[in-house]
Amino acid sequence: MTRILAISGSLRRRSYNRALLQAASEHAPEGVEIEIYDELEALAPYNEDRENDRPESVEALMARIQEADALLLATPEFNTTLPGQLKHMIDWGSRPYGPDAALYGKPVAVIGASTTDYGAMWAQDTLRKALGIAGARVVDAELTVARAQNKFDEDGRLHDEETLEQLAHVIHSVARHHLELAGV
Ligand SMILES: Cc1cc2nc3c(=O)[nH]c(=O)nc-3n(C[C@H](O)[C@H](O)[C@H](O)COP(=O)(O)O)c2cc1C
């Protein structure tokens, strides 16, 4: 079983990015389990002084990342970049720099949804760049969900077939990456 931890950079209750992860978890293929992490709002902001005395919220999230085989991150785009809480997660996860960092060597897929024509593509690019510097293995599979308001129903269910297919491809790619690393 490949265990993927899915995290939305949007904290709002009816977030399209959160809904995208819900669709991913409901459509996970056999042999893949996608669990959604919903505590990002409580994550303490990054503070280098606390690196050797990390707040409980940080310890908890870093442990979850370390236990997961791979990550699926869905980011909104705020003012052309990624939201602050997701950036705090990357900063904590990148330290101590090197193999002991929670993100180091971790297969990660980045996806994103926005209500504009661009599907959070700049936020996704920035997130991929930061993850790469942190030592994560960012998979070469993309999903930009543009005009998200047209692709989800009132209950937040993804009904767009093309997006569902692309989502399946992303999940397959990140799970495959983990299995290759594990030598399976
Ligand atoms: C503060 C703020 C800034 C935003 N900036 C952008 C932006 O730069 N690019 C974009 O495509 N959408 C932008 N949007 C619109 C978001 O794409 C939209 O609110 C989206 O639904 C957020 O994702 P969520 O549904 O997961 O919360 C912005 C929204 C907010 C609230």
The ligand as a Gaussian input file, in Angstrom:
#p B3LYP/6-31G(d) Opt

LIG

0 1
 C       -6.098000      37.232000      -1.308000
 C       -6.403000      36.578000      -2.640000
 C       -5.520000      36.718000      -3.690000
 C       -5.765000      36.046000      -4.908000
 N       -4.820000      36.106000      -5.918000
 C       -4.964000      35.322000      -7.012000
 C       -3.916000      35.213000      -7.981000
 O       -2.869000      35.826000      -7.877000
 N       -4.098000      34.369000      -9.031000
 C       -5.266000      33.635000      -9.183000
 O       -5.350000      32.865000     -10.146000
 N       -6.272000      33.721000      -8.287000
 C       -6.150000      34.553000      -7.219000
 N       -7.160000      34.606000      -6.270000
 C       -8.409000      33.870000      -6.501000
 C       -8.288000      32.427000      -6.073000
 O       -7.881000      31.670000      -7.199000
 C       -9.626000      31.884000      -5.564000
 O      -10.025000      32.613000      -4.417000
 C       -9.577000      30.392000      -5.262000
 O      -10.889000      29.933000      -5.094000
 C       -8.725000      30.087000      -4.036000
 O       -8.596000      28.705000      -3.833000
 P       -9.557000      27.870000      -2.841000
 O      -10.887000      27.761000      -3.530000
 O       -8.876000      26.550000      -2.710000
 O       -9.662000      28.623000      -1.548000
 C       -6.942000      35.291000      -5.065000
 C       -7.848000      35.199000      -3.993000
 C       -7.585000      35.811000      -2.797000
 C       -8.554000      35.651000      -1.642000

